[in-house]
Amino acid sequence: MARVLVVMIPAEGHINPSLGLIKELVENGDEVVYCCTEKYRTKIEALGAQFKAYSFNEATLLNNPGMKPFELKHPYQFLYMILEKVIQRFIPDVLNLIEHETYDYIIFDSIIGWGGQILGEKLGIPTVCSTSTFVFVEPLGSDNQLKDDAEEVKELYNSIVEISQQIASQFDVAVPSLAELSGHSGQLKIVYTSRYFQPMGEKLDDSFVFTGPSIIPRKDAPGFANESLHALYKQAVYISMGTILNKDLDFYKLCFTAFRDLPVQFILSSGKDTDIEPIADLVPDNFIIRPYVPQLEVLQCVDAFLTHAGMNSTSEALYYDVPLIMLPLTSDQPRVAGRVQELGAGVIVDKNNLTPDVLRNAVLEVLGNASYREQAGVIGKTLRDAGGYKQAASAIKNFIGNQPLSATPISSFE
């Protein structure tokens, strides 16, 4: 059986989609070594994989302003962030972690980009990219707000050229072209959605394998009495803004004002590190608030989902045919929300025009119009039919079976 190196960035929306695949690989007899931050050790080891922690901790990484979610004005901003904040930091650390070790292939997070190709080249092994959001079929940021001749863009371009040359020299690899940097790395790309849901999915070649979301029970999820969601009201709505954007108490107060008089049960996942005490007296009777809920279980019992439209949460909702009210804030969220709305499975609420009436009307629209659930069901069927983590593992097995395995042990990295 194969020995597999997995390298992921420390974010729930990137790690959770990989868990089913890792579980399947381990059960099939592969030896999996998973690299991430210490926070995820227990979750990964529970799957039977070995775990190696980066030398830096998650707080150091996520407190870096350069790693915060931001709204792209030009694709060069994203490329520079990946080169400086991810590749320059992750790759030396991984190489040190696996010194003198050999592997048969590597699975790396799509955010690592060219860095995954560097690791594959240094190890002399095939590369598989784990892609937890939409693939960019057209050039990244083709709708950019900055013109290519703007001074800021010229400076970014020069910085990208300079830093890519430095990295190539540091690791003794060829300098990539701009097209290679902005393209999708990995000889095989596992994409955790369906080709139907993927915008322009028909234009992508067979190196992109669409497996749908990787849905497995989460052993770290707390229990929750789902029957309470319909004890008092016929309809229920789940509210969650993800694990990074969930500390906005003003937004929660807006929800209280918007929904307090509706005959609907609301369940709000506020986040483990969010202090709700300052607004505890404002919580309406039709709200249940928990720091963390078993999202997969709750989604199977609600009629709509108010979300930031992160790809992971959106996919899980659609997998269970749940329509969405979406408040996209940053990163890939506007693109994900736009696709959901385009396919008729939800509505977008403008973050710049957010009032109680706007939010209330959006929820009532989705709850009152059966077409949203019907279209969510159309997408959901394609996600379920894609095969999930078993299809991902099968695709990797077939791919690796056609590759010459010539693993090279990593010597000391300076």
N, C-alpha and C positions, 0 to 999 in steps of 0.2 A: 504493500500500500504506500501511498505518497506521503511525504512530509511537506506540510504546507505552512508558509509564512503569511500571516494576515496583519496588515498595518492599517489602523483606523484612527481618525481624528476623534477626540473626546466630545461627541455630541450625540444625544439620544436619537435624533432623527437620522443619523448615519449608522449608529451601532445597532439599533433595534432591527432594521431590515436585514442585517447580516446574521442575526442570531439563529434563525431557522436553518440557513445554509450551513453554518458552523456545526450545528447539532447533527445535521444529516451527514456531513463529511465525517464527523467523529464516529457516528453509528455505522458508517460504511467501512470503518477501519483505518481511516487516515489519521495521521498524527498532526494535530493543528497547534501551531504556536501563534498566539494572538498578542499583538503589541498595542497598548493603549495606556491611558493614565490609571493610576492606582484605584481610582474611584470605581472602575468597572471590573476589578479583579474577581469579586465574588460572582457576579453575573456570568462572566465568561467561564470561570472554572466549573460552575454548575453544569455547563454543557459538556464537560469532559475534555476541554481544551487546556493546554498549558498557557500560562500568562506571563508576559514580560512587560514591566512598567517602564515608561519613559523616565529619564532622569529628572525631568521637570514635572511639577505637579499641575493639576488642572487649574487651580486658582491663578497661578502665575501666567498660564496661557490665556485664560479667558479674561483676565483683568488687563491684558494688553489691548490698548485702544485699537491697534491695527487688526485685531481679530474680532472686533465687534461687528454684528450685522450692519450693513450700510446700503444705501440706495445707489446703485451704479449710475454714473453719468456717462461713463465711457468704458469699454471693455478693458482698456489698458490698466484701469484702476484695479480690476480683479486680478489680472495677470501679475501685476507688481506685488499685490498682497500675497498671492500664492508663492511667488518666488522668494520674497523676503521673510514672510512670517511663517510659512509652512515648509517649503523645500529646504531652505537654509537651516532650519531648526530641526525638523523631523529626521531628515536623511542621515546626518552624522550620528544622531542618537541611535537610530535603528541599526546602523552598521556596527556601532560599538556593542549593542545588545546581542548581536548574533555573530560576534567574532568567532572565527574558526568553526562555524556551523555550516551545514549544507541543507538545502531544500530542493524540492522538485518543482515547485511553482509558487508564485506569490499572488495573493489577493490584496489589492490596495484600494483605499478610498479615493473616489474620483476627485476630491478636493486636493489630494496630494499631486495629481496630474503628472507632469513630467518626472517628478520625484519617484513615482512608481516605476517608470521606465528605467531610471537610473539604478534603482535597487535590483530590478530584473537583470540589467546588463552586468552589474557588478557580481551578481550571483550566478550568472549564466543560465537563467531559467525563464520559462514562459511567464507572461504577465496577464492577470485577470483583473479588470477594474470593476469595483462595486459602486454602482451608480444609483444613489437614493433619491434623485430628483430627475426632472426632464432632461433629455439630451438636447443640446443646442444644435439644431439642424442647420440653421443659418448662423453666420458669424456672430459670436457673442457681442451683445450690445449694438445690434444693427440699427436699433432705434435710439442710439445714444444722444444725450443732450448736449455734449460738447463736440464742436466741429473738429475735424482732423487737423486743421491748420491752426487751431488755438495754441497759444504758447504753453498752456498747461499740458496739453496732449503731447506736444513736442518734447517737453521735459520728461513726461512719463515714458515715452518711447525710448528716449536715450537712456533712461534709468533701467528699463527692461533689458535693453541690449547689453548694458554694462554688467548688470547683476547675473544675467544668463551666462555671459562669458566667464565671470568669476566662478560660478557654480560648475560649469563644464570643466574648467581648469582644475578646480578643487577635487573633482571626482574622476578626472581623466576620461571624459566622455565628449562626444561631438557636441558642438554648439547647435541648438535647435533653431530652426527658422521661426519666425513669428507665427506662421500658420501651424507649425507643429506644436508650439506652446499653447495656442488657443484651441487646438483640436482635442479630440478625446483620446487619451492615452490608454494603453492596454491592447494586447492582441485580441482578447475576448472581453466584451463588455456585458456584464450582467446588469440589467436595468429593471428595477423593482416597480414596474408598472406594465400596462398592456400597450401593445402597438396602437390600439384604437385610441386610448387616452393620450398617448404621446402626440404632441402637435407635429404634423407632417411625418408621422411614423413610417409611412410607406416609402419615404425617401432614404431610409437608413438601410445599410447592407446587413448581411447575415452575421457580421461580427458583433452586432448588437442583439442580444438575446433578451426578450421581454418576458419576465417571469411573473409579473404581478407582485403585490406586496407579500412579504414574508411573515405570515401570521402564525405565531405559536403562543401558547400560554406563557404569561410572565410570572415566574414564581415569586418575584419580589413585590408583586402588586398586592395591596391590602384587600381584605374582603369588603363587600358592599352588598347591602340588601336591595337588590334591584326591584323587588316588588314594591318598595316604598315609592318608586317613581310614579306609579299609577294608583296609589292608595287614595289620593284626594282628587286628582284631576285626570282627565282622559288622555291629555297630551303631555309630553315631557320634552324639554330641550336641554342639551348638554352644552356647557360653556367652558372652553379651555383655550388659553393663549400660549400653549406650549411651555417648555421648560426654561426658556430664556426671557420671554417677554411677558411674564405673568405677575409682575410686581406693581402694576399700575393700579393703585387704589382708586384713582379718579375714574378709570374706566369701569371698575366694579360698581362704584356709586352711580355712574350713568346707567348701568344695567338695572340697578335697584329701582331707580326712578322710572325707567322705561317699562319695566315688566311687573311692577308690584301689584297692579290691578288686573293682570291677565289671569284667566282660569287655566293656568299652565304650570306644571311643576318644573322648576329649573334646578339643575345640579351643576354647581360651579367647582371646578378644580382650581384652587387658588395657588398651588405650588408649595412645596415643602418648606421653602425658606421665606415665604411671604407672611408678614405679620398682619393679620386681619383685625386684630384687637382695636385699632383706631376707628374702624368703621363697623364694629360688631353691633352697635345699637341701631344701625340703619338697615340691617338685613331684613328683608320682607318675609312674611310667613310662607310664601311659596318658593323659597330658596333653600336648598341644602348645600352647605359649603363644606368641602373637605380639602385638606392640603394636597391629597393625592388620591385618585380613584383608579380602579382597574378599567382603563379606557376601553379595551376590547369588549369587556362584558357590558359596560354601560352603553356603548354604541349599539348593541344588539337590542336595546330596550327603549330607545328614544326616537322621537319623530323628526328632530332636526338638530343640527350642531352649529353653534356659533364659535368660529375659529379664526385664528390668524392665517389660515390657509398654508401652513407648512406642509410640505409634500407628504411626510409620514402620517400626520393626523388626517389630512385630506384623503389619502389612499385608504386608511383604515376605515374611515366613515363610508366611503363609496363601496368598499368591499362588502359592507353590511347594508348597502342600499339606502344610506342616510343622506338626505339633502342638506345643503350647507348655506349658512349665512356667513359671509367671509369679510374679514377686516384685514386685508393684507397690509403689512407694515414695511417690510424690508426684504432684502435678499431675493430669493426666487418666488416669494409669496405672491406678488402681483401677477406673475406669469402663470402660476398654478391656479390662482383664483380666476384669471381670465379664461383659462381652458374649461374650468368647471362651468362658468357662466355661459360660455360659447356652446357647450353641449347641453345646456338647459337643466343642470342638476343643482343650481344654487344661484344666489344673488350676491353682488358685491356692495359693501357699504364703504363709502368714501371716507377715509380717515381724516380728511380735511373738512368734512361737512358732517360731523358726528354730533347728533343731538338725540335726546330721548325719543322724540317723535320719529326721526329717521330710523333709529335702531328698532323701535317697536314695530313700525310699518314693515320693515324688512322681514322680521320674524313672522309677523302675521301673514305676509305674502307667501312665504315658504310653507307655513303650516296649513294655509287655507287653499292652496293650489296643488292638487294631486300630481300635476305634471312634473313637478320637481322630484318627487320621490320616484316616479316612473322613469325619469331620465337617469336618476342616480342608480336605479336598478339596471338600466342598460349598461352603464359603465361598470357597475359592480359585477355583472356576469362576465364581462371580458377580463376583469381582474382575477376572478376566481378560476376561470377557464385557462388562464395563462400557465397554471401549474405550480406557482409558488416556489418554495425553497427546494422541493424535490426536483422540479424542472431545472432549477439553477445548478444543483449538484450534478444532474445528468448531463447538462450542457458542458460543464467543466470537465467531467470525466471523458466525454467524447473528444473535447478539444485537446486535453492533455494526452490522451491516447494516440493522437496523431502528431505529437511533438517529440523531437529527440530530447531526452533528458540528459543534461550534461552539467549537473550542479557543481558549482565551484565554491569551496569554503572561503569565507571572508577572512582575510588576514587582518592584522592590526591596522586600525584606521587612524590616520593622523590628521 
